[in-house]
């Protein structure tokens, strides 16, 4: 396969899966790992990818992906995260679920729960949970973000401040090397800060494409959360840094 064709396919895989790894690509294309590293370096130099330990992720310089792209990325990993996170939410809880395709995966796995009160600022999540008559749903109103059915603004945070949640289930656009939780929308940053503040326990759900990904808005630090649910082991440096904190990591 010509190098340019291989790099084009590598980009398509990155867009589909979020995180790509050198050894997996070398096996897929039947080439040496050094050849893949060279391809990834060239794609990184062109601004398409960001190199991470053992592979690469889509460049954060591309900005936030639209909802359909995000929904279709790493669906298997998100489903595993959703199942494991939902397992940690006991019946009878009061829960906030924020905007995101991974939090929607958690909502799907909560359809067998009973006696829950769920507050959400995601119309998509509310519609998913509406299929379960044993869940009381409160939608935190606000200005509609049509791209993904999210509700944001002062009204959203006012509703959040009316509650004390047992659990917050939150997603973010990225978690950087400093373990900071990041997002692109500053209104969403403000809302998520309020959600964490009003919750006894915070669960962060983030698939591997979010790890070592940057965004301009800082929600807080992973150390503020009780548990990170993700679908792949963290890179060594992040894992070592997190081991000094009380946040646990669950990989299904």
C-alpha contacts under 8 A as a table, 3 or more apart, distances in Angstrom:
res1	aa1	res2	aa2	distance
1	X	5	X	6.62
1	X	6	X	6.38
2	X	5	X	5.31
2	X	6	X	6.24
3	X	6	X	5.07
3	X	7	X	6.15
3	X	39	X	7.74
4	X	7	X	5.15
4	X	8	X	6.18
5	X	8	X	5.05
5	X	9	X	6.30
6	X	9	X	5.12
6	X	10	X	6.13
6	X	29	X	7.82
7	X	10	X	4.87
7	X	11	X	6.26
7	X	39	X	6.31
7	X	40	X	7.92
7	X	43	X	7.47
8	X	11	X	5.24
8	X	12	X	6.44
9	X	12	X	4.97
9	X	13	X	6.22
10	X	13	X	5.09
10	X	14	X	6.19
10	X	25	X	7.84
11	X	14	X	4.97
11	X	15	X	6.17
11	X	48	X	7.73
12	X	15	X	5.11
12	X	16	X	6.24
13	X	16	X	5.04
13	X	17	X	5.86
13	X	18	X	7.64
13	X	20	X	7.35
14	X	17	X	5.23
14	X	18	X	4.86
14	X	19	X	5.94
14	X	20	X	5.92
14	X	57	X	6.55
14	X	58	X	6.21
15	X	18	X	5.62
15	X	58	X	6.91
15	X	69	X	7.95
15	X	73	X	7.06
16	X	72	X	6.98
16	X	73	X	4.90
16	X	74	X	6.56
17	X	20	X	7.08
17	X	73	X	5.30
17	X	74	X	4.76
17	X	209	X	7.42
18	X	57	X	5.84
18	X	58	X	6.32
18	X	73	X	6.48
18	X	74	X	6.74
18	X	208	X	7.15
18	X	209	X	4.39
18	X	210	X	7.93
19	X	55	X	7.37
19	X	56	X	6.00
19	X	57	X	4.68
19	X	58	X	7.28
19	X	208	X	6.22
19	X	209	X	4.91
20	X	24	X	7.53
20	X	25	X	7.42
20	X	55	X	5.49
20	X	56	X	5.45
20	X	57	X	6.31
21	X	24	X	5.45
21	X	25	X	6.32
21	X	54	X	5.66
21	X	55	X	4.04
21	X	56	X	6.52
22	X	25	X	5.27
22	X	26	X	6.07
22	X	33	X	6.13
22	X	36	X	6.14
22	X	37	X	6.64
22	X	54	X	5.89
22	X	55	X	4.99
23	X	26	X	5.09
23	X	27	X	6.21
23	X	33	X	6.22
23	X	54	X	7.91
24	X	27	X	5.27
24	X	28	X	6.12
25	X	28	X	4.88
25	X	29	X	6.03
25	X	33	X	7.90
25	X	36	X	6.88
26	X	29	X	5.40
26	X	30	X	5.53
26	X	31	X	5.09
26	X	32	X	5.78
26	X	33	X	5.23
26	X	35	X	7.84
26	X	36	X	6.19
27	X	30	X	4.97
27	X	31	X	6.85
31	X	35	X	6.54
31	X	36	X	7.43
32	X	35	X	5.28
32	X	36	X	6.82
33	X	36	X	5.11
33	X	37	X	6.20
34	X	37	X	4.96
34	X	38	X	6.20
35	X	38	X	5.14
35	X	39	X	6.33
36	X	39	X	4.94
36	X	40	X	6.10
37	X	40	X	5.09
37	X	41	X	6.07
37	X	55	X	7.83
38	X	41	X	5.07
38	X	42	X	6.25
39	X	42	X	5.20
39	X	43	X	6.20
40	X	43	X	5.02
40	X	44	X	5.94
40	X	49	X	7.27
40	X	51	X	7.19
40	X	55	X	7.70
40	X	56	X	7.03
41	X	44	X	4.95
41	X	45	X	6.07
41	X	51	X	7.31
42	X	45	X	5.01
42	X	46	X	6.25
43	X	46	X	5.06
43	X	47	X	6.42
43	X	48	X	5.41
43	X	49	X	5.72
44	X	47	X	5.05
44	X	48	X	5.60
44	X	49	X	4.54
44	X	50	X	5.42
44	X	51	X	6.57
44	X	59	X	7.81
45	X	48	X	7.66
46	X	49	X	7.83
47	X	50	X	7.46
47	X	59	X	6.46
47	X	61	X	7.27
48	X	58	X	6.39
48	X	59	X	5.40
48	X	62	X	7.62
49	X	56	X	6.24
49	X	57	X	5.59
49	X	58	X	4.55
49	X	59	X	4.33
50	X	56	X	5.41
50	X	57	X	5.31
50	X	58	X	6.01
50	X	59	X	4.95
50	X	60	X	7.60
51	X	55	X	6.06
51	X	56	X	4.25
51	X	57	X	6.52
52	X	55	X	5.38
52	X	56	X	4.94
52	X	57	X	6.97
52	X	212	X	7.27
53	X	56	X	7.44
53	X	235	X	6.48
57	X	209	X	6.34
57	X	213	X	7.73
58	X	62	X	7.71
58	X	209	X	7.78
59	X	62	X	5.71
59	X	63	X	7.97
59	X	213	X	7.84
60	X	63	X	5.48
60	X	64	X	7.43
60	X	213	X	6.20
60	X	214	X	5.78
60	X	215	X	6.87
62	X	65	X	7.71
63	X	184	X	7.82
63	X	215	X	7.96
64	X	173	X	7.55
64	X	184	X	6.81
65	X	69	X	6.09
65	X	70	X	6.09
66	X	69	X	5.50
66	X	70	X	6.30
66	X	147	X	7.04
67	X	70	X	5.09
67	X	71	X	5.96
67	X	101	X	7.92
67	X	147	X	6.24
67	X	148	X	5.54
68	X	71	X	5.08
68	X	72	X	6.24
69	X	72	X	5.33
69	X	73	X	6.33
70	X	73	X	5.27
70	X	101	X	6.74
71	X	75	X	7.22
71	X	101	X	5.46
72	X	75	X	6.04
74	X	77	X	5.34
74	X	78	X	6.31
74	X	207	X	7.72
75	X	78	X	5.13
75	X	79	X	6.10
76	X	79	X	5.12
76	X	80	X	6.38
77	X	80	X	5.20
77	X	81	X	6.27
77	X	207	X	6.49
77	X	230	X	7.91
77	X	231	X	5.48
78	X	81	X	4.99
78	X	82	X	5.96
78	X	102	X	5.49
78	X	105	X	6.18
78	X	207	X	6.28
78	X	231	X	7.42
79	X	82	X	4.99
79	X	83	X	6.16
79	X	102	X	7.83
79	X	105	X	5.67
79	X	106	X	7.55
80	X	83	X	5.23
80	X	84	X	6.28
80	X	231	X	7.05
80	X	252	X	6.26
81	X	84	X	5.29
81	X	85	X	6.01
81	X	102	X	7.61
81	X	105	X	7.65
81	X	106	X	7.23
81	X	205	X	6.91
81	X	206	X	7.96
81	X	207	X	7.52
81	X	229	X	5.94
81	X	230	X	5.93
81	X	231	X	6.30
81	X	251	X	7.63
81	X	252	X	6.73
82	X	85	X	5.26
82	X	86	X	6.00
82	X	102	X	6.85
82	X	103	X	7.08
82	X	104	X	7.92
82	X	105	X	4.86
82	X	106	X	3.73
82	X	107	X	7.35
82	X	108	X	7.56
82	X	109	X	6.14
82	X	205	X	7.91
83	X	86	X	5.31
83	X	87	X	6.27
83	X	105	X	7.77
83	X	106	X	6.34
83	X	109	X	5.47
84	X	87	X	5.13
84	X	88	X	6.81
84	X	229	X	7.61
84	X	252	X	6.45
85	X	88	X	5.33
85	X	89	X	7.00
85	X	106	X	6.50
85	X	203	X	7.76
85	X	205	X	7.73
85	X	229	X	6.63
86	X	89	X	5.30
86	X	106	X	5.78
86	X	107	X	7.63
86	X	109	X	5.95
86	X	110	X	5.84
87	X	90	X	7.36
89	X	93	X	7.11
89	X	167	X	7.65
90	X	93	X	6.10
90	X	113	X	7.96
91	X	113	X	5.89
91	X	114	X	5.42
91	X	115	X	5.85
91	X	116	X	6.10
92	X	114	X	6.72
92	X	115	X	4.68
92	X	116	X	4.97
92	X	117	X	7.55
93	X	115	X	7.29
93	X	116	X	5.24
93	X	117	X	6.46
93	X	166	X	6.10
93	X	167	X	7.56
94	X	116	X	5.99
94	X	117	X	4.72
94	X	118	X	5.93
94	X	119	X	7.87
94	X	164	X	7.91
94	X	165	X	5.21
94	X	166	X	5.25
94	X	167	X	6.65
95	X	116	X	7.47
95	X	117	X	6.21
95	X	118	X	4.81
95	X	119	X	6.22
95	X	165	X	5.48
95	X	166	X	5.92
95	X	167	X	4.88
95	X	168	X	5.75
95	X	169	X	7.35
96	X	118	X	5.67
96	X	119	X	4.74
96	X	120	X	5.57
96	X	165	X	6.61
96	X	167	X	6.46
96	X	168	X	4.78
96	X	169	X	6.09
96	X	195	X	7.22
97	X	103	X	6.52
97	X	107	X	7.98
97	X	118	X	7.13
97	X	119	X	6.47
97	X	120	X	4.99
97	X	121	X	7.38
97	X	122	X	7.78
97	X	125	X	7.73
97	X	168	X	6.14
97	X	169	X	4.87
97	X	170	X	6.11
98	X	103	X	6.74
98	X	120	X	5.66
98	X	121	X	5.80
98	X	122	X	6.27
98	X	168	X	7.97
98	X	169	X	6.57
98	X	170	X	5.34
98	X	171	X	6.89
98	X	192	X	7.45
99	X	103	X	6.75
99	X	104	X	7.76
99	X	120	X	7.75
99	X	121	X	6.42
99	X	122	X	5.11
99	X	125	X	7.82
99	X	150	X	5.88
99	X	170	X	7.49
99	X	171	X	7.03
100	X	103	X	5.23
100	X	104	X	6.21
100	X	122	X	7.88
100	X	170	X	7.95
100	X	171	X	5.98
100	X	172	X	7.60
101	X	104	X	4.95
101	X	105	X	6.40
102	X	105	X	4.96
102	X	106	X	6.55
102	X	171	X	6.75
102	X	205	X	6.50
102	X	206	X	6.84
102	X	207	X	7.58
103	X	106	X	4.94
103	X	107	X	6.32
103	X	125	X	7.78
103	X	169	X	6.82
103	X	170	X	6.62
103	X	171	X	6.33
103	X	205	X	6.84
104	X	107	X	4.93
104	X	108	X	6.38
104	X	124	X	7.23
104	X	125	X	5.46
104	X	128	X	7.66
105	X	108	X	5.23
105	X	109	X	6.64
106	X	109	X	5.22
106	X	110	X	6.51
107	X	110	X	5.08
107	X	111	X	6.93
107	X	125	X	6.32
107	X	128	X	6.69
107	X	129	X	6.38
108	X	111	X	5.75
108	X	128	X	6.40
108	X	129	X	7.12
109	X	112	X	7.21
110	X	113	X	5.24
110	X	129	X	7.61
111	X	129	X	6.37
111	X	131	X	7.19
111	X	132	X	5.56
112	X	132	X	7.28
113	X	116	X	7.06
113	X	134	X	7.25
113	X	135	X	7.53
114	X	134	X	4.98
114	X	135	X	6.25
115	X	134	X	5.52
115	X	135	X	5.80
115	X	136	X	7.59
116	X	134	X	6.89
116	X	135	X	4.80
116	X	136	X	6.16
117	X	135	X	5.87
117	X	136	X	4.77
117	X	137	X	6.04
117	X	138	X	7.62
118	X	135	X	6.92
118	X	136	X	6.17
118	X	137	X	5.02
118	X	138	X	6.23
119	X	137	X	5.88
119	X	138	X	4.61
119	X	139	X	5.75
119	X	140	X	6.60
120	X	123	X	7.71
120	X	125	X	7.08
120	X	126	X	6.78
120	X	137	X	7.71
120	X	138	X	6.50
120	X	139	X	5.21
120	X	140	X	5.77
121	X	139	X	5.74
121	X	140	X	4.87
121	X	141	X	6.65
121	X	142	X	7.97
121	X	150	X	5.89
121	X	151	X	5.04
121	X	152	X	7.16
121	X	156	X	7.03
122	X	125	X	5.27
122	X	126	X	6.33
122	X	139	X	7.47
122	X	149	X	5.77
122	X	150	X	4.58
122	X	151	X	6.14
123	X	126	X	5.00
123	X	127	X	6.13
123	X	139	X	7.52
123	X	149	X	5.15
123	X	150	X	6.26
123	X	151	X	7.58
124	X	127	X	5.18
124	X	128	X	6.28
124	X	148	X	7.74
124	X	149	X	6.03
124	X	150	X	7.89
125	X	128	X	5.05
125	X	129	X	6.22
126	X	129	X	5.27
126	X	130	X	6.03
126	X	137	X	6.79
126	X	139	X	7.04
127	X	130	X	5.09
127	X	131	X	7.43
128	X	131	X	6.28
129	X	132	X	5.63
129	X	135	X	7.17
129	X	137	X	7.64
130	X	133	X	6.78
130	X	135	X	7.65
130	X	137	X	7.53
132	X	135	X	5.85
133	X	136	X	7.47
140	X	151	X	7.16
140	X	155	X	7.47
140	X	156	X	5.14
140	X	157	X	7.93
140	X	159	X	5.61
140	X	160	X	6.97
141	X	151	X	5.98
141	X	152	X	7.38
141	X	155	X	5.96
141	X	156	X	5.25
141	X	159	X	7.41
142	X	151	X	4.82
142	X	152	X	4.86
142	X	153	X	5.40
142	X	154	X	6.97
142	X	155	X	5.02
142	X	156	X	5.06
143	X	151	X	5.25
143	X	152	X	5.24
143	X	153	X	6.04
144	X	149	X	6.40
144	X	150	X	5.84
144	X	151	X	4.72
144	X	152	X	6.69
145	X	148	X	6.21
145	X	149	X	5.60
145	X	150	X	5.06
145	X	151	X	6.05
145	X	152	X	7.36
146	X	149	X	5.28
146	X	150	X	7.12
147	X	150	X	7.84
151	X	156	X	6.81
152	X	155	X	7.39
152	X	156	X	5.50
152	X	157	X	7.87
152	X	187	X	6.23
152	X	188	X	6.46
152	X	191	X	7.13
153	X	156	X	5.44
153	X	157	X	6.79
153	X	187	X	6.11
153	X	191	X	7.59
154	X	157	X	5.33
154	X	158	X	6.17
155	X	158	X	5.01
155	X	159	X	6.31
156	X	159	X	5.33
156	X	160	X	6.33
156	X	191	X	6.98
157	X	160	X	4.91
157	X	161	X	6.15
157	X	190	X	7.93
157	X	191	X	5.61
157	X	194	X	6.52
158	X	161	X	5.22
158	X	162	X	6.76
159	X	162	X	5.34
159	X	163	X	7.45
160	X	163	X	5.84
160	X	194	X	6.81
160	X	195	X	6.29
160	X	198	X	7.38
161	X	164	X	7.71
161	X	194	X	7.16
161	X	195	X	7.98
161	X	198	X	6.77
163	X	198	X	6.81
164	X	198	X	5.19
164	X	199	X	5.81
164	X	200	X	7.57
165	X	168	X	6.71
165	X	198	X	6.11
165	X	199	X	4.49
165	X	200	X	6.23
165	X	201	X	7.97
166	X	199	X	5.72
166	X	200	X	5.13
166	X	201	X	6.14
167	X	199	X	5.68
167	X	200	X	6.10
167	X	201	X	4.84
167	X	202	X	5.65
167	X	203	X	7.06
168	X	195	X	6.62
168	X	196	X	6.37
168	X	199	X	5.86
168	X	200	X	7.92
168	X	201	X	6.31
168	X	202	X	4.67
168	X	203	X	5.91
169	X	202	X	6.19
169	X	203	X	4.86
169	X	204	X	6.01
169	X	205	X	7.02
170	X	192	X	7.45
170	X	202	X	7.42
170	X	203	X	6.26
170	X	204	X	5.06
170	X	205	X	6.14
171	X	204	X	5.76
171	X	205	X	5.23
171	X	206	X	6.01
172	X	175	X	7.61
172	X	181	X	6.39
172	X	182	X	5.97
172	X	183	X	5.65
172	X	204	X	7.95
172	X	205	X	7.91
172	X	206	X	7.00
172	X	210	X	7.77
173	X	181	X	7.71
173	X	182	X	5.72
173	X	183	X	4.68
173	X	184	X	6.86
173	X	210	X	6.18
173	X	213	X	7.45
173	X	214	X	7.66
173	X	215	X	6.78
174	X	181	X	6.09
174	X	182	X	5.12
174	X	183	X	6.52
174	X	206	X	7.88
174	X	210	X	4.41
174	X	211	X	6.00
174	X	212	X	6.68
174	X	213	X	4.64
174	X	214	X	5.57
174	X	215	X	6.50
175	X	178	X	7.87
175	X	179	X	5.65
175	X	180	X	5.45
175	X	181	X	4.83
175	X	182	X	6.02
175	X	210	X	6.04
175	X	211	X	5.16
175	X	212	X	5.49
175	X	213	X	5.79
175	X	214	X	6.81
175	X	222	X	7.97
176	X	179	X	5.25
176	X	180	X	5.58
176	X	181	X	7.09
176	X	182	X	7.64
176	X	211	X	6.52
176	X	212	X	4.35
176	X	213	X	5.63
176	X	214	X	5.89
177	X	180	X	7.40
177	X	212	X	5.76
177	X	237	X	7.87
177	X	238	X	6.16
178	X	238	X	7.71
179	X	221	X	5.71
179	X	222	X	5.37
179	X	223	X	7.54
179	X	238	X	7.16
179	X	242	X	7.75
180	X	218	X	6.70
180	X	219	X	7.36
180	X	220	X	5.75
180	X	221	X	4.24
180	X	222	X	5.93
181	X	218	X	5.96
181	X	219	X	5.33
181	X	220	X	5.40
181	X	221	X	5.50
181	X	222	X	6.28
182	X	189	X	7.75
182	X	214	X	6.77
182	X	215	X	5.42
182	X	216	X	6.77
182	X	217	X	5.34
182	X	218	X	4.62
182	X	219	X	5.60
182	X	220	X	7.54
183	X	186	X	7.26
183	X	188	X	7.41
183	X	189	X	6.33
183	X	215	X	5.30
183	X	216	X	6.49
183	X	217	X	4.98
183	X	218	X	6.51
183	X	219	X	7.09
184	X	188	X	7.99
184	X	189	X	7.94
184	X	215	X	5.49
184	X	216	X	5.89
184	X	217	X	5.71
185	X	188	X	5.23
185	X	189	X	6.35
185	X	217	X	6.95
186	X	189	X	4.81
186	X	190	X	6.27
186	X	217	X	5.96
187	X	190	X	5.18
187	X	191	X	6.26
188	X	191	X	5.02
188	X	192	X	6.03
189	X	192	X	5.26
189	X	193	X	6.21
189	X	217	X	6.42
189	X	218	X	6.74
189	X	219	X	5.19
190	X	193	X	5.20
190	X	194	X	6.50
190	X	219	X	7.28
191	X	194	X	5.22
191	X	195	X	6.30
192	X	195	X	4.90
192	X	196	X	6.23
192	X	219	X	6.71
193	X	196	X	5.35
193	X	197	X	6.23
193	X	219	X	5.86
193	X	220	X	7.27
194	X	197	X	5.04
194	X	198	X	6.23
195	X	198	X	5.30
195	X	199	X	6.41
196	X	199	X	5.27
196	X	201	X	7.84
196	X	202	X	6.20
199	X	202	X	6.51
201	X	225	X	7.01
201	X	226	X	5.98
202	X	224	X	7.76
202	X	225	X	4.87
202	X	226	X	5.45
202	X	227	X	6.87
203	X	225	X	6.14
203	X	226	X	6.04
203	X	227	X	5.04
203	X	228	X	6.01
203	X	229	X	7.29
204	X	225	X	6.80
204	X	227	X	6.26
204	X	228	X	4.79
204	X	229	X	6.14
205	X	228	X	5.99
205	X	229	X	4.85
205	X	230	X	6.16
206	X	209	X	7.81
206	X	210	X	5.99
206	X	211	X	7.61
206	X	228	X	7.40
206	X	229	X	6.37
206	X	230	X	5.26
206	X	231	X	7.90
207	X	210	X	5.82
207	X	211	X	7.37
207	X	229	X	7.81
207	X	230	X	4.91
207	X	231	X	5.53
207	X	232	X	7.60
208	X	211	X	5.33
208	X	230	X	6.43
208	X	231	X	6.05
208	X	232	X	6.00
209	X	213	X	7.39
210	X	213	X	5.33
211	X	234	X	7.61
215	X	218	X	7.83
220	X	224	X	6.94
221	X	224	X	5.48
221	X	225	X	7.55
222	X	225	X	5.40
222	X	228	X	7.78
222	X	247	X	7.18
223	X	226	X	7.49
223	X	242	X	7.52
223	X	245	X	5.98
223	X	246	X	6.85
223	X	247	X	5.74
224	X	247	X	7.66
225	X	228	X	7.34
225	X	247	X	6.07
226	X	246	X	7.10
226	X	247	X	4.80
226	X	248	X	6.36
227	X	247	X	5.28
227	X	248	X	4.72
227	X	249	X	5.68
227	X	250	X	7.15
228	X	247	X	7.14
228	X	248	X	6.25
228	X	249	X	4.79
228	X	250	X	6.17
229	X	249	X	6.03
229	X	250	X	4.90
229	X	251	X	6.15
230	X	233	X	7.72
230	X	249	X	7.50
230	X	250	X	6.44
230	X	251	X	5.39
230	X	252	X	7.63
231	X	251	X	5.26
231	X	252	X	6.38
232	X	251	X	6.09
233	X	251	X	6.78
234	X	238	X	6.21
234	X	239	X	5.53
235	X	238	X	5.53
235	X	239	X	6.08
236	X	239	X	5.08
236	X	240	X	6.08
237	X	240	X	5.14
237	X	241	X	6.20
238	X	241	X	5.11
238	X	242	X	6.06
239	X	242	X	5.09
239	X	243	X	6.14
240	X	243	X	5.18
240	X	244	X	7.16
241	X	244	X	5.76
241	X	245	X	7.50
242	X	245	X	5.27
242	X	246	X	7.82
242	X	247	X	6.97
243	X	246	X	7.42
243	X	247	X	7.87
